[in-house]
Amino acid sequence: MRSITGFVILFTWVALGSHFVITAKAEESPPPEVRDTTEEPLKLQLKDVVVTSTRLPDVPVDARTLPAKVTVITAEDIRRSGAKTVQEAIQWATGIVMYDQVGNAFQQTIDLRGFNGQPVPSTSVFVDGMRVNEPDFNTVNFDLIPFDTIDRIEILPGPSAIYGKNALGGVINIITKRGGEKRQATGETLFGSFHRERYTINASGPVGKFDYYTNFGREPETGFRDESDARISRFYGRLGYQPTERTDLTLSYTYVKDHLLQAGSLPLSQAAIDPKRNFTPGDFNDNETNVVRFTGRQTLPLGFSLNANAFYRRLGQQQFTVGQSSVANNLVKTESRGGVLQAMHEADPFGRHNSLLLGGEYTRNGFGSNSLSSFTGFPGAFPGLISMNENILAFYVQDTFHLTPQLLLTGGVRHDRDQIDFMDNLLATNSGTKIFHRTNPRAGLTYLITPPASIYFNYSQGFRVPTFQELFALGPFGSNPDLKPVHSQNYEVGFKTQVGRWGEGTLALFQADARDEILFLCGDPNCGGQAANTNVDRTRRRGIEATLKARYNERLDGVVNYTFTEATFRSDLTLNPYFVGGNPFIEHVQKGDSIPMVPKHRLSVTGNYHPTPGWTVSLMGLYVGTQFNLNDEENAQPRLPGYFVLNSRLAYERPVPGGRLSGFLMVNNMLDQRYSTQGIIAPNTLTGGGLPERFIVPAPGIAIYGGLSYRFERF
């Protein structure tokens, strides 16, 4: 291992010393901006996948030249899958860790490569270059992303020098639509099980040197479980301006308002009787967000280009939670503002192509919370009034240099400075300030064996900053202002190839060694001291990711994705996950124990059959293996069972006067399997006498959906 590490570090310094990293330009690349285009007919030849490999969209590259496994999901892929949320759209990809822990279909947790979203997610999510992870728990409100406006989703597993902190698992980069070369207006409807409805209307097109895209959608649902309703209204508008071929400016506005009820988890004994039951009814989230984004790109002489974005985001929330012995009401206000400035230069020194990228990023987050909680057995109510300001400043450099026409050297580095100022307005002794600095390198090699095939190796480092909740907010009841950032060392080797005219495949082997992960540990082996958030020594994630895409002919195509993940603790520790009868429940975790909520096996298979022009019949199957429940880090309890879900979809599309008409009929979980995506061990104080019991979040049974869409193009 030391020799491998030394080898990687050597290449890192070679790359940095020469100032060269990762945007090898594909021949005849399409323009960097993403445009809303009409659907193209199926082609036998599979297209080269082109991805955005820079922090802000710039010159796209051929995925085979990147030293990483990258998954790209287009708007057409989303449409054909029948996905209704971002989580459903990416659930078929490799490396995904996904489960529902609150009992609402719009709020499923997503993480990558063996990180399980606990205690906070380790995946960063960006929308048009803006980070959308919340500053309190690094969570992502996927319900606040206008789903119908997504043009493509890029999943970039593993830390990346250009995307920065809190991406130990990787990055999900979402790019939205903009106006195309033709004017169009589209209306869509969806109806189905659990009173699911969706109404959307969008319009886009050019007006001289301007282009526009607007979308409005409304989506209500009563939910599979009792009191799991959802009501979501979304508006998105984007205006583009290209005064010359060298200048491209856009301004967008997003507004989302929703009301989400949460059915929560259910004791296994109760779920066996009625999986739709709400064990502690009353939980809900109210969200209202406004987002303004500006982006600009300017092509300069001598191979230079300048790219920038600026954003303002405001989020108001009410979080009402009913526990077995508590009730909490929390009013939250979050404001974020900032931007990224990025310069790129492409040249051919010594007859070898080189792409150099330099960038800087600044973000300021403001967070305020006014809460009131009550607990059974304790008189009165407990107020909370806290605020937090966070200032993030970062600089990064990337470069890709063609050592030979077939061999590409990739290297990059990013430095982050993160300052957190926390204020407890009711108990000043909890207040504090922390400043974190971290420099993370990345290096990789790509060798093009043949034009359609390549092998690669990369090494990278990542880090996660402790949240202000972990540092300060709980005071003496678990917070720890001396926490260190989590950091990781990551290794990946892979192979990509296109097989003739019928298929393409990718294979990746990865390992991530993390140190100083944050868990709630006992103060001593017998848990006699006060438990608190503590850095643990070592953990490890390693695995295999494989993808095969094939198109047998114009009528039959499919995709197979398989992930094997082994996530383990690499040191002994003592945990205090909960209390039983006022006494701490102690877990003695040993080296080699599995990290909960990470299935070892995950397999998805999608097949599409096109019997005649316009018709598509699809089958989509997902198998997820067994996994340990949360709060069972010592692996002493029965596992959460694995499950297999089979979906089907029938779609038809044809040209009609004035445009195109399409419709679909979809059946989810057509085998009506009873399963759960999440499990947790916790005391059951309502019906179990306070003893620990397995709680689960039941998933929906069979569900049927249908919809129509009309696209008007002639005006």
Secondary structure, DSSP 8 states (H G I E B T S, - for coil): -HHHHHHHHHHHHHHHHTT-BS----TT---SS----------SS----EE--SSS--S-EEGGGSSS--EEEEHHHHHHHT--SHHHHHTTSTTEEEE-SSS-GGG-EEEETT--S-SS--EEEEETTEE-B-TTT--B-GGGS-GGGEEEEEEEES--TTT-SS-SSEEEEEEE----SS-EEEEEEEEEGGGEEEEEEEEEEEETTEEEEEEEEEEEE--SSTT--EEEEEEEEEEEE-SSTTEEEEEEEEEEEEEEE----EEHHHHTT-TT--SSTT-EEEEEEEEEEEEEEEE-GGGEEEEEEEEEEEEEEEEEEE-SSEEEEEEEEEEEEEEEEEEEEEE-GGG--EEEEEEEEEEEEEEEEEEEEEETTS-S-EEEEEEEEEEEEEEEEEEEEESSSSEEEEEEEEEEEEEEEEEESS-GGG-EEEEEEEEEEEEEEEEEEETTEEEEEEEEEEEE---HIIIIITGGGT--TT---EEEEEEEEEEEEEETTTEEEEEEEEEEEEEEEEEEE-SSTTS-S--EEEEEEEEEEEEEEEEEEEEEETTEEEEEEEEEEEEEE-S-EEE---EETTEE--EEE-TT-B-TT--SEEEEEEEEE-SSTTEEEEEEEEEE--B--BT-TT--S--B--EEEEEEEEEEEEEETTEEEEEEEEEESTT----EEEEEEEEETTTSTTEEEEEEEE----EEEEEEEEEE---
